[in-house]
């Protein structure tokens, strides 16, 4: 049975989207309905604030690059300089490493809610059938790169209300995470546990998930948008992570790899603004952890490509990812697989919401 704490919370805003994330109560008492409707309206207002903040986000224009090629000017010169920064020279892949030998195609969301992403929008059989379709489409489009399916589950969800401990986040219980793991097993899929920490921290949230993250097929996602380390509330202000936060997560995962004698972990960091990840040059790479900076923006193809260029390509870390939305209100039209495959660096992690 899912405890009341996991059934009654409200997500502050949908990750990387313009739509509201709501965990509705199952109790239909009139006073609880009224409270829920009030919170939903508040969340919608927060979502508008988030969209406005995204639209005002500064665009990165700084580029560290090798000596420019001769004979190029303007945009061609700038593109050539950025292209030369990829692929990133990092540690050699250890045995069992997933990237870049395989491309991960993940369905994102929470199985308790229909509005946070495709993972919870459909009944399990239908959700897995749709995942099969996307895996097949990617495999057909790029036959040379095997596709690894995954379920990307929001295990800590940012909240519009403070909660008992004032952290503005709700933790999913172990039983719910086990249900996601059981669904993943049906497709030999990876599991990603995603953290929207609110006023909490990675140092506080990661230890309680160590038992899951120590498993061979369980990996980690972190969302700077809902990390309110510099003040503000989820949905009211866009949050941030620093290289120091990422390095802590990397060290935590690396220790689990060594302790449990499991293959390297993948760490996915969602990003759509410059301030979402500060001091990227200080991120330390470890062969036990493969770092993906995931383009978390929404909109028509050219807008998303601009986000990819400014906040992913221009600040190289290790690997790159791309988020796709199914709903037209987020991606209209959707960026096609062919267009994504023409990007450089080529995204090796694809997330569907």
C-alpha positions, 0 to 999 in steps of 0.5 A: 500500500502506498502511504498517505505521504506519497499520495497527497503531495503536489509537485511544484513544477514539471521538470523542463516543461511548461505544464504543472505536475500534480500528485492528486489526493485519493481522498475525495472529502470536500475539504480535501478537494478544496485544498487540492484545487487551491494548491493546483492553482498555486502550482499553475501560477508557479509554472508561469513564473518558471516559464518567465524565468526561463525566457529571461535566462542569460545566454552563454557567450564564453568559449574556451577553445583551441587555436582557430582554423584558418580561413573561417570567420563569423559563425562558421569559425565559432562553430568550428571552435566548439566542434573541436572541443568534442568529444571530451577527453576523459578517463577510459571506459571501464568494463561494463560501462554503458556509454558511449557503446550504447544509447540510453532511451528513457521514459521519465516521470512518476508512476503515481502521477499522470501529469509528470511524464510518460512513465506515469501517464499510461498503464504499465503495459501501454507505457512499456509498449510505447517505450518499445516503439521509441527504442525501435525507432532509435535503433532503426535510425542509428543501427550502429549504436545499440539502444538501452531502454531505461525508466527515469523515475522521480524519487524525490519530488519538489513541492509547493508546500514546505512539508513537516521538515520545511524542505519543500520536497517529498520522498518516494518510499522504497515500495514505490521504487521497487515497483519501478524496478519490477517494471524495468526488469520486464524490459531489461531496462535501466532505472534512474532515480531522479532528485528534485531536492527543494531546500534539501541537498544531495548530501541529505538525500543520496544516503537513503537511496544508497541501497538502490543505487548500489544495484548494477542497473540503477543510476542517478539523475539530479535536477538543478532547477529544483535545488534551491541552495541559493534561496527561493522556493521551487517553482518560484525561482530556478535553482542551481548546482555547482561543480562541488555538488556534482563532484559530491554525487560523483564521489558518492556513486564511485564509492558505491561502484567500488564497494558493491563491485558493480559496473560504472554508474551514469549521472544525468544532470538536467540543464537549460540555463547557464546558471543551472550549473556553475563552474563546470570546468571544476567538475572532476571525471572518474572512470566509475561514473559517466556524466551526462549533461542533459538538454532539458529545454522545451519548444520547437526544434530551433529553440531547443537547438539553441539551448543545446548549443549555449548550455550543453555544447559550449560547456563540455563536461563528458557526454550529452543528452536530449529531452523530448516531450510528447505533448504539443504544448511543450514541443511543437513540432517535436525535433525529429530523431534525424535532426537530433542525430545531426547534432554534434556532439551526438546525444547518447542519452535520450529522455522522453517526458 
